[in-house]
Amino acid sequence: MTETSQDPRRRHSAEVVDGVGKSASRAMLRAVGFRDEDFAKPQVGIASTWSNLTPCNSHIDELARRASDGADGAGGKGVIFNTITISDGIANGTEGMKYSLVSREVIADSIETVAGCEGFDGLVAIGGCDKNMPGCLMGLARLNRPSVFVYGGTILPGEGHTDIVSVFEAMGAYSRGDLDLIEVKQIEEAAIPGPGSCGGMYTANTMASAIEALGMSLPGSSAQNAVSQAKRDDCEAAGAAVLALLERDLKPSDIMTRQAFENAITVVIALGGSTNAVLHLIAIASTIGVELSLADFTEIGRRVPVVADLRPSGHYMMSELVAIGGIQPLMKTLLEAGLLHGDCLTVTGQTLAENLADVPPYPDDQQIIAPLDRPVKAESHLRILHGNLAPEGAVAKITGKEGTRFSGSARVFGSEEEAQARINDGTVVAGDVVVIRYEGPKGGPGMREMLTPTSAIMGRGLGSEVALITDGRFSGGSHGFVVGHVTPEAIDGGPLALVEDGDLITIDAEADTIDVDLPDEELMRRRAAWRQPEPRYARGVLAKYARTVSSASTGAVTDLPE
């Protein structure tokens, strides 16, 4: 029952457990396993996203215990707590998907709430799905205490080199008549063989790679199989690393600098990563107080090529990249080419350049990562489009395989479900631009992913003949000629709300434009006649989200200052 400690590593936990006035606090903690000596140790909160509702997170309970062991072994006291997760793979195409992006904010809120209340001195956050990962980073950024993020790891391929996107596309192939129900069921049964995040360079693996490039994960964390000794070791090392960060008082704000975000964008582009990285990196930067905008993705994209032949547009899966060395050799190549800032600090306490100094190159015979001088695509696949349909910007994922320009006739839908039904029944035909509106952050609410309709388009063999634009967003597994994040969104009277069936829409991914062929006078006439739809939810988390969420162009965050 000593007075408050002067240990600088314990500036938060000391307020909770030191001194006779905190006897009640210590009594509570004794009941969950604290001993006398533990009260003098720095407390490390272990934020676990464990859940058995999704394979992405079903193994994270063990990883959380490993991280706690690592903190204990380095002289701290690990305390495990949970936050939520949801499954996009399960919810896609349903009303439940509206909660997906909302969960990112709930996760950030809950990590901030628990750690702020309980007085943790440092944190480890372990995430394994595409919303809980940026949610974890945003929670760590808000708290700004010495912290490490751990990626739960990638899943292994299913039989026949299948994955979750194979299942979505099989459903489209069934509606076209190319597969029967038995064949769809065979793919369904084989595609998800065990724990881990979806296996291509979809949003989870994209964000894991971005977070490592940011410096917030230990080297190699983003490219490990979920069920592996390497991942278990990564967790223990992360727990220990927090103690070293506490010694130096090295916080997320020291690591997640403007230059670090530029590194993250560079790596995302080189890997051919998900459009969701645009939304999430802007949100994380906003939370830590770094200015980042859509224009930064364009600027960096002009000098960074796509070099990875990874799904969904390519051939290989993350586990195959893991087998040849992960992203570390790629990052070293980018650094040597002057495309990364090597002086950025990382959670190792060293700079990015120091972390990469002894990394060996990829094997000579590998086919996954192309040389910088013979890239898959010379410039970024992430195109930021502007025009009279998206005055504040839109995000397209154009690999070049689907072409770089599309002009077609608008076929307009007020929801994902409406569009899905008309794709499946053959109403949507070659030459159409499918417009799905009122699916933005506020209008959905929740900015659903359009993986089900894009997969149906691909499954029906229309991937190069139909474009899709939306104020919603896309799964990292989506591919084809797709444009999302259209801002201002339709619910706010954005131009997408004014499009009618038959309007000519042109998307140009070289000029970075998206326009509807209408004179300004006609758009003004339609705007005068437009009426904002009533909110879809009046109470509950979706209603609160709709009232507080910012535009997709600013990250769709819910805590922007007034």
Secondary structure, 3 states (H helix, E strand, C coil): CCCCCCCHHHCCHHHHHCCHHHHHHHHHHHCCCCCHHHHHCCEEEEEECCCCCCCCCCCHHHHHHHHHHHHHHCCCEEEEEECCCCCHHHHCCCHHHHHHHHHHHHHHHHHHHHHHHHCCCEEEEEECCCCHHHHHHHHHHHHCCCEEEEECCECCCECCCECHHHHHHHHHHHHHCCCCHHHHHHHHHHCCCCCCECCCCCHHHHHHHHHHHHCCCCCCCCCCECCCHHHHHHHHHHHHHHHHHHHHCCCHHHHCCHHHHHHHHHHHHHCCCCCHHHHHHHHHHHHHCCCCCHHHHHHHHCCCCECECECCCCCECHHHHHHCCCCHHHHHHHHHCCCCCCCCECCCCCEHHHHHCCCCCCCCCCCCECCCCCCCECCCCEEEEEECCEEEEEEEECCCCCCCEEEEEEEEECCHHHHHHHHHCCCCCCCEEEEECCCCCCCCCCCCECHHHHHHHHHCCCCCCCEEEECCECCCCCCCEEEEEEECCHHHCCHHHHCCCCCEEEEECCCCEEEECCCHHHHHHHHHHCCCCCCCCCCCHHHHHHHHCCCHHHCCCCCCCC
